């Protein structure tokens, strides 16, 4: 019931071929996902919400009146 040594080699070659095919498919899937993410980002940037978010971030960065370590919300006991 021994196996021919060439049969093991054929199995190894088939396994390697499948692994290479899987790597190519994974690479293609990653490339497609990156393209889709880029399209979503561009669509968001063009949308009203995207423009508003960009303007808000720009205003926050340019704000001269930063809280400089002060808490944004202050709690006071009593009135």
Secondary structure, 3 states (H helix, E strand, C coil): CCCCHHHHHHHHHHHHHHHHHHHHHHHHHHHHHHHHHHHHHHHHHHCHHHHHHHHHHHHHHHCCCCCCCCCCCCCCCCC
